[in-house]
Amino acid sequence: MSFYAAFDGLAYALKTQKNAWIHAAITIFVLVLSFLFKLSLQEWIPILIVISLVWIAELLNTALEAMVDIICPETHPLAKIAKDVGAAFVLIAAILAIIIGSIIFIPKILEILF
């Protein structure tokens, strides 16, 4: 597989998936915040892992939805289940990212405020 194909897949997700734009905006925000707070290496590692995990889940979900649409273009209960479970990948990754981000950033924000 070439890098071109990978970038085509990422471009497709960004062009067609509204949630990919939300993930992109949040990714940029978290990276900027991480630089501003001068995170330690031990703090950067989980941030980068959960950012990657959310993107991996989003891209897998996008691929799964495309495959389901090819295999079953009509509405079918099992196709719905496949798409819903794919969306759950992303939800669980996003919840984990929020929890880890909160553990790292809330104390830093509170330190500035108080």
N, C-alpha and C positions, 0 to 999 in steps of 0.2 A: 504494500500500500504506500502510495506516495504522500508527501506532505501536502501536495495540491489537493488531493482527495479529502484529506483531513480538514484543510482550510475551507474547501467547498462545503463540507458538512457543517462546520461552524457557521459559515456565512448563511447557509440555508436556515439553520436554527434561528439566527438573529433576524433574518428577513421574515420568517413565518411564525415565530413563536413570541407572543407578547411577553410571556414570562421570562424569556431569555433576555429581553431588554431590562426587565426588572432586576434579574440576577446581575447583569452587567453594571447597572447603576449602583447596586448594593456592593458589588465587588470593588468598584472604583472608590466608593465612599469608605469602605473598610480599609482598603490599602492606604488611602490618604490619612485616615485616622491612625492607622498603625505607624506610619512615618511620623506623624505629629506627636504621638505619644512615645516615640522612640522605643518600641517594643524590644524586649530582649530576645535572644535566639530561642529561648524556651517558650516565649509567647508567640513568636512568629510561626513556629512549626505547626501548632494546632490551628492557627488562623489559616495558613496556606492549605493544610489538609482539608479543613471543612469547606473552604472556597472551592477547592478541586472536587470534593465529593458532591457538592451541590451541582456544579457544572456537569460532572459525569452523569449524575442522576437525570438532569434535564436533557442531556444529549441522548442518553439511553431511552428516555421516555419519548422523545421526538422520533427516534428510529423505530421504536415499538409501535407508535401510532401509525407511522407510514407503512410498516409491514402489515399491521392489522387492516388498514384501509385497502391494501393490495389484495390480501387474502379474502377479505370479507367486506366488499364495498357497501353492502346493504346493512341495515341495522340488525344486529344479532345480540342476544343477551351475553354470550361468551365474549364477543368482541368488546362489549361494554366493560365486562369484568377485566379483560386484558388492559384496556386503556385506563380504567380506574386504578388498577394495581400499579401501573406505570406512573400514574400521577402520585400515588402514595410513596413511591421511591423518592420523588422530589420533596414531598412534604416532610418525610422523616429526615432527610438530609438537611432541609432548611431549618427544622426544629433543632436539630443537633447543632447547626451553625449558630443559631440564635443563643442557645444555652452556652456554648463555648465562648462566643463573643461577649456575652453578658458577664461571664466569670472573669474574663480578661479586662473588659473595658469599664464596667460599672465602678470598680474600686478606683480606677484612674480618674474617672469623671467626678466621683464623689470627693476625691482628694483635691481637685481643683476648686470645687464648689464650696467646700467647708474647710 
